[in-house]
Each structure stands twice: as structure tokens, then as C-alpha cells.
Amino acid sequence: MKPVLAAGLAGISLLALGACELAPKESYQTGYRGTGMNSVMVKASAVDDEVPAPPYDPPGTAGPRAGDLYPGLEVLGDVSEEQFNYTMAAITAWVAPEEGCAYCHDPADMASNVKYTKAVSRRMIAMTRELNQDWTSHVGNTGVTCWTCHRGEAVPTEHWTLPEDAAHKGIVRNKNGQNDPVSNSAYSSLPNAAVARYLLGGTSPQSARVVSTTPFPSAANTTSTMETEQTYAIMIHISQALGVNCTYCHNAQSFQSWENSNPFRETAYFGLDMVRQINFGYITPLADVFPDNRKGVMGDPFKVNCTTCHRGQNKPLGGAKMAWDYPALMPTMFSAAVRQADARMARERTGAAAE
């Protein structure tokens, strides 16, 4: 081979390999040398982590309640009027910056429920408040807002729907969900319905448990290779969604051992439960409300997965505590702020009376 040609091919190979690096990575050792306990994650600076500023200076939490001033208000009625208007302005910028208030409201009658987007927004606001109040096991004290998922889009760009049922494909086209690359399984040949299996939710959610406890099949050990493929697919999804490798949560010497795992494994465990609650408790019940263009081939509405919030970062938005600028979306914090404001006003009234 001629030197020039060889050099050219080498350059092309380097470019090809470089294209496989979706973003700069950083690695750090989490265990003894030689044990393979190295965590690799996407550098936060390589991912868009821009957090929008509040629409205007955050108002106080005291004053008349929004529910007393706006008849028919189903959510945020417990917050002050100023906080309500401030939160509505922020949500408009987060979800529908081009359409504005008219995306959910009828400009001629703001109280009208004629638009389906208003019904959806109510449920999503209630969901956000629940996540910030009851799911601190996953979101911690960082919290979430509509921006965490929407990022200025009416429909979050990262969503999923059920894959086409094999029964609709016939014998020839039926691949049992394999060799059908989708983003939910990192475009691998693994089953494309793994996310639905673990993140759809229901009365009996599927747990990812495939490690055998005995060397041979038994009544207590019936896990098959196909079961393992399903679990591997969801693990790949989580790894890709967070921009990390397996040892971010697991100990490479014993993947199933909770005692030897990193603390993030517990956070991820509650995250799976939280996503199931979002999909089963909030989104699926809206199936009759969403129009066809916001449903998948099986007629189910767009749902969330780990990528919806994380976008390749181990902490969404780089861990920015954006929600703290919006106490109306954090009921516990809002209640505390109201109590403090009431106490301050009581002290001021007492002082004025003494004078």
C-alpha cells in the first residue's frame, strides 16, 4: 500500500472513531485498582444545561389565595395570586413560548375548558407538585419544573410509545421486538418493548431481577435468557439516559449486591418507580384527551422515560435547583414560606398595636 494512501485511510479511521464519541467523557476510580470499578460519565459542560431565568422578580407568597379569586381553578388554588400569575408566566415560557397563553386558554374566556391542552396542563402541574413533595427519594431537594422535561417545547422531544404489537405484523414480519433498533434500548438489537415492560407501571410493575441464585433451573429459579435480555435493555437505556456506565450504580464484582453498590443505585431504583407513577398515574389516564397526533401506533399517548429529564446527564440540568425559584411547584416549601410570611405579618401587627 502506498504511504499516501495508508496515511489517508488512517486519517479516515481516526475520524470514524472520533464520530463514535458522542461527547467528551470523564472517568474516576470508585474501587480498588484492578477491580474494574471505574465510573465513566459524559462531562456536564458537553451537554446543554442552560436554565432560563425567572420571568420577573419572584413575588412573595402572602396575600389572597388564587382559588378565592379565580372560580373553577383546579390546581394552584392554594397559592397566592401573585405566585399563581408568576408561575403561569413561567410555564408559558417553558412549554409554549411561541403560542403564549393561547396554547392552553381561550383568549376570549380564560376560564373556558375548550382546549384539551388545559386539561393536560392541569394534570402535569399536579404531577410536578407531587414529584417535588412525595418523590424526594429520587429528586432530592433539587426538585423539577416543567422545563426539566419540556425545554421550551410543547411536547418533550424525548418520549416513547408502545411498539407495534407483533400480532399486527404477521408471521413473516414478526421479530418478537428484536433487531428493531429504537432509542429506548440504545439502538441495539435487544427487545424494543423493554421500556414498556419496566416503565409503563400498573398494579403489578415488573422488577428487573434476573441474577440466578442456584446453578440449575428450579421452582425458585425460572429466569430465562429472554428475561435477561429485557433487563439488559432497560439497563442500557438508563446508562445512556444518564451518560454513565454500569458502575455508576453497581459494583462490578457483584452486580446484584445492594450492600456493595454505590448510593446512586438506590436513587435509580426510586427513579424507576417514579417514572412508572408518572406514566400510569398521570399520562395513561389522559389517553382519551390527547389527539391522535400525540399518540403512538398503538393509540397510547407519548410517555416519559429516563432520557426525558436527564438528557445524557447524571443530574438533569447539571443539578441546578431551578425549582426553588417557583415555590408554587414545591408545596412543602410553599407552605413553609406562607407560615413564615404569616408570622412576620403577625409580628408587624403586634408591633403596630403596641405603638
C-alpha positions, -999 to +999 in steps of 0.1 A: +000+000+000+013+034-009+023+057+021-001+084+010-030+060+007-022+044+040-020+078+057-053+088+042-070+056+054-056+061+088-069+096+089-104+084+078-103+057+105-095+083+132-123+105+120-147+075+120-137+065+155-140+101+167-175+102+154-184+074+179-175+098+208-209+115+212-195+138+239-163+142+260-162+117+289-146+118+323-136+088+344-128+083+380-119+053+402-145+041+427-129+009+440-096-009+443-073-009+412-079-039+390-115-045+401-130-026+371-146+000+394-142+030+372-172+053+366-174+069+332-198+098+325-205+125+300-190+158+310-217+182+321-202+210+301-207+190+269-245+189+273-268+219+271-276+227+307-290+262+302-315+271+328-339+300+319-342+329+343-375+336+361-400+356+340-396+385+365-385+391+401-401+363+422-431+377+443-439+369+479-461+341+490-485+361+512-518+376+500-551+364+487-553+328+475-557+323+438-585+298+444-606+326+460-601+350+431-604+326+401-635+305+402-631+270+388-594+268+395-585+231+400-547+234+406-526+260+424-556+274+442-537+272+475-510+297+464-512+334+464-525+353+434-491+368+428-474+334+429-501+320+406-496+346+379-458+344+382-459+306+378-483+308+349-459+332+331-430+308+337-450+277+325-459+296+293-422+303+286-412+267+294-439+249+273-453+273+247-431+303+242-444+310+207-481+303+212-482+320+246-512+317+269-535+308+240-518+274+238-540+263+267-565+291+271-593+307+250-582+344+249-619+354+249-626+334+280-596+323+301-618+301+323-630+281+293-620+244+292-625+241+254-588+233+247-575+198+256-541+213+264-556+229+295-568+196+309-534+181+302-516+211+318-536+207+350-526+171+354-489+179+346-489+207+372-504+184+398-478+158+388-449+182+392-461+192+427-463+156+437-428+148+424-414+177+444-433+168+476-435+130+476-406+118+455-376+134+472-362+098+473-353+105+437-354+142+430-339+151+464-341+187+474-333+198+438-369+195+425-383+196+390-402+220+369-420+218+335-387+230+319-370+198+332-388+178+305-402+204+280-372+227+274-393+252+255-412+225+235-449+218+238-441+181+236-409+169+252-386+158+224-377+127+245-407+104+248-418+069+239-449+049+229-457+013+227-441-006+198-464-021+172-479-053+186-464-084+170-500-096+162-503-067+138-472-078+118-480-113+109-456-143+109-431-131+083-425-097+098-427-107+134-392-104+150-405-105+186-393-070+192-357-077+184-334-063+157-357-033+156-334-005+168-350+021+189-336+049+212-351+033+243-326+004+240-297+025+227-304+013+191-293-022+200-308-055+188-323-060+223-361-061+227-377-028+218-405-032+244-382-033+274-390+003+284-428-005+283-421-036+304-404-017+332-417+019+329-453+016+320-465+008+355-497-008+367-509-028+396-480-053+393-450-034+379-422-056+365-390-057+386-356-061+370-344-093+387-325-118+366-295-130+386-297-167+394-294-179+430-289-215+420-268-232+393-297-250+377-333-242+369-358-248+398-391-237+411-373-207+427-351-200+396-371-199+364-354-168+349-347-173+312-322-158+288-351-138+272-358-123+307-322-113+309-323-095+275-353-074+287-334-063+318-302-057+299-321-034+275-336-013+303-301-011+319-286+002+287-314+027+284-307+041+319-269+041+312-274+061+280-300+084+295-277+094+324-245+094+304-228+070+327-216+034+327-228+004+348-205+011+378-222+044+384-247+023+404-234-012+405-203-029+419-186-048+391-177-077+414-213-083+423-239-066+402-268-079+423-254-070+457-271-039+472-247-038+502-217-033+478-234-010+454-230+028+450-256+050+467-268+061+432-284+026+427-310+034+454-317+067+437-322+050+404-344+024+420-368+051+432-365+068+398-379+037+381-408+038+405-413+075+399-414+071+361-439+043+365-461+066+386-459+094+360-468+071+331-495+050+349-509+076+372-509+108+351-503+102+314-521+070+306-554+082+321-553+111+296-554+087+266-589+099+257-579+136+260-549+136+237-555+139+199-542+112+175-512+132+165-499+128+201-503+091+203-482+062+190-491+034+166-509+015+194-530+045+203-512+053+236-501+088+245-465+099+245-449+089+278-417+096+297-386+076+303-352+084+320-340+104+290-370+128+291-354+145+321-318+135+321-308+141+285-274+124+289-266+139+323-264+121+356-283+150+371-309+169+349-298+204+341-265+197+358-282+196+392-294+232+391-320+238+418-343+256+394-375+246+412-365+267+442-374+299+422-410+286+419-424+277+454-458+272+440-445+240+424-429+228+457-459+225+481-438+218+512-416+248+506-446+270+497-464+261+529-433+269+550-429+302+532-466+311+538-462+302+575-431+325+578-449+353+560-480+350+582-457+350+613-439+381+600-472+399+594-484+389+629-453+404+644-457+436+624-494+439+635-484+433+671-457+459+669-481+485+653-507+478+681-481+484+708-472+517+694 
